Amino acid sequence: MKKTLFILTALFSTASLTGCGTIVQLVDPTEKYQAYDGTKFDWKQTQKWGLPILDLPLSFLLDTALLPYVWSQE
């Protein structure tokens, strides 16, 4: 139980340090949010820095949850 809690804490703290790619893209005023923009953003950051790879699954889940929002904007 302690090991699982430690891993989850490390995952969420790393995600908050790198910034959730979905939230970063969602609040970006320069471009309209499109499907899976957060995941794409995290992937680009991962290729550059490596660390956002831990946030990639969380951004994927949030991007999937935001699909109805994206579809309503089209």
C-alpha positions as CSV (number, residue, x, y, z in Angstrom):
1,M,0.0,0.0,0.0
2,K,2.8,2.4,0.9
3,K,4.6,1.7,-2.4
4,T,1.4,2.4,-4.4
5,L,0.8,5.6,-2.5
6,F,4.4,6.7,-3.1
7,I,4.2,6.0,-6.8
8,L,0.9,7.9,-7.2
9,T,2.2,10.8,-5.2
10,A,5.4,11.0,-7.4
11,L,3.2,10.7,-10.5
12,F,0.9,13.5,-9.5
13,S,3.6,15.8,-8.2
14,T,5.6,15.3,-11.4
15,A,2.5,16.1,-13.5
16,S,1.9,19.2,-11.5
17,L,5.5,20.3,-11.9
18,T,5.5,19.9,-15.6
19,G,2.0,21.3,-16.0
20,C,-0.8,19.2,-17.4
21,G,-0.5,19.4,-21.1
22,T,-4.3,19.4,-21.6
23,I,-4.8,22.4,-19.2
24,V,-1.9,24.3,-20.8
25,Q,-3.4,23.8,-24.3
26,L,-7.0,24.5,-23.1
27,V,-6.2,27.9,-21.6
28,D,-3.9,28.9,-24.4
29,P,-5.6,32.0,-25.9
30,T,-3.6,31.9,-29.2
31,E,-5.1,28.7,-30.6
32,K,-8.4,26.9,-30.5
33,Y,-8.3,23.7,-28.4
34,Q,-8.6,20.6,-30.6
35,A,-8.9,16.9,-29.9
36,Y,-5.9,15.5,-28.0
37,D,-4.0,18.8,-28.0
38,G,-2.8,18.1,-24.5
39,T,-1.4,14.7,-25.4
40,K,0.3,16.1,-28.5
41,F,1.8,18.9,-26.3
42,D,3.1,16.4,-23.8
43,W,4.6,14.3,-26.5
44,K,6.5,17.2,-27.9
45,Q,7.7,18.1,-24.4
46,T,8.7,14.5,-23.8
47,Q,10.9,14.5,-26.9
48,K,12.5,17.7,-25.8
49,W,12.8,17.2,-22.0
50,G,11.8,13.6,-21.2
51,L,10.0,14.3,-17.9
52,P,6.5,15.0,-19.2
53,I,6.2,11.3,-20.2
54,L,4.7,10.8,-16.7
55,D,1.9,13.2,-17.5
56,L,1.1,11.7,-20.9
57,P,-1.4,9.1,-19.6
58,L,-3.2,11.7,-17.5
59,S,-3.4,14.1,-20.4
60,F,-4.7,11.3,-22.6
61,L,-7.5,10.6,-20.1
62,L,-8.4,14.2,-19.7
63,D,-8.3,14.8,-23.5
64,T,-10.7,11.8,-23.9
65,A,-13.0,13.3,-21.3
66,L,-13.0,16.6,-23.2
67,L,-14.0,15.1,-26.5
68,P,-17.7,16.2,-26.2
69,Y,-16.5,19.7,-25.6
70,V,-14.3,19.6,-28.7
71,W,-17.1,18.2,-30.8
72,S,-19.5,20.9,-29.6
73,Q,-17.0,23.6,-30.7
74,E,-16.8,22.3,-34.3
